[in-house]
Amino acid sequence: MKIGHISDLHWLDLSGARIRDFFNKRLTGGFNLVAGRAKKHTKQAVIDALDAMRASGVDHLVVTGDLTNLALPSEFKAVMDTLDGYFDAAHRTIVPGNHDFYTRESARCDRFCHYVYGDDRSAQGDCILCGNNLWPFAQIRDDVCFIALNSAQPRPWFVAAGRLGTHQCDDLATLLARREIASCYKIALLHHHIVRVVKAPGESLRCLDDRKQFLDICQNGGVDLVLHGHNHDFSQFKVGNTLISEAGSCSVSHFKRDNRAGKFNIYTIEDKRLVDVATWRYEDGHYKPWRHVTPSDFKSLPIGDIP
């Protein structure tokens, strides 16, 4: 199976937006757009990534959050209309990012689930298994299990950290112990990063609060691969027996540093093993193959080194 991984689309669409919609945290988000984010993240780069994945024969799409910029209804509708044109509900798994739960109002009305999943998750693949709460849920295709988690929640201004919470972590451990999942290649999906690639003090306002608990569950439950977004950067680590991978933001078309260029990954799974990770990079107005790695190329980190 070929699995395409994109993240941090930051799709912008202000259709129908009202002035009063910005009397909240969107005020800072709007300032960031004016300051340059709207030019840096483009819809065309996302479409080019989807075109490249379709041409490469990707079987299943994974999106690890930040579909939108400001969690507006118009943004959700526009980005889902685009994704629907490439992968139907049974051939994709999508989890939210902090920008998809940008305000308390967007979280309260569960706008993400309304537009992304609707009312019927039974259409999301061959087998759907849910815990006691809305998240996490497991989507099984052939011998691969995608475990969807929600690390996003509305946070105060200038805070972009994530948290899974006790109930979600408990349900994750329960799901991983189920017979249907235990025999699969297990891929956990969330938005926030596990390994702090930046050591600045402000990083505590961006990372996953309960990452150590999550990693312990991954180790005990036999999670093979964790896919995430959030950093807009490229990183690949191995912690214990779990591989952790981020491609970057697939919507970045204008950048000053090469490592921040738009990217996406294609993971090839054969006989319940990851055999290849192909990373594509945005260059000269379109996506090109950039590098291939195998699990042995991931940087090993002792569990005790996770801050």
Sequence and secondary structure as in RCSB ss.txt:
>XXXX:A:sequence
MKIGHISDLHWLDLSGARIRDFFNKRLTGGFNLVAGRAKKHTKQAVIDALDAMRASGVDHLVVTGDLTNLALPSE
FKAVMDTLDGYFDAAHRTIVPGNHDFYTRESARCDRFCHYVYGDDRSAQGDCILCGNNLWPFAQIRDDVCFIALN
SAQPRPWFVAAGRLGTHQCDDLATLLARREIASCYKIALLHHHIVRVVKAPGESLRCLDDRKQFLDICQNGGVDL
VLHGHNHDFSQFKVGNTLISEAGSCSVSHFKRDNRAGKFNIYTIEDKRLVDVATWRYEDGHYKPWRHVTPSDFKS
LPIGDIP
>XXXX:A:secstr
 EEEEE    B   TT  GGGGSSTHHHHHHHIIIIIHHHB HHHHHHHHHHHHHTT  EEEEES  BSS  HHH
HHHHHHHHHTT  GGGEEEE  GGGG SHHHHHTTHHHHHHTTT GGGSSSEEEE SSSS EEEEETTEEEEE  
      TT   B   HHHHHHHHHHHTSHHHHTSEEEEE SS SS    SGGGGGTSBTTHHHHHHHHHHHT  E
EE  SSSS EEEEETTEEEEE   TTB S SSGGGS EEEEEEEETTEEEEEEEEEEETTEEEEEEEE GGGSEE
E GGG  
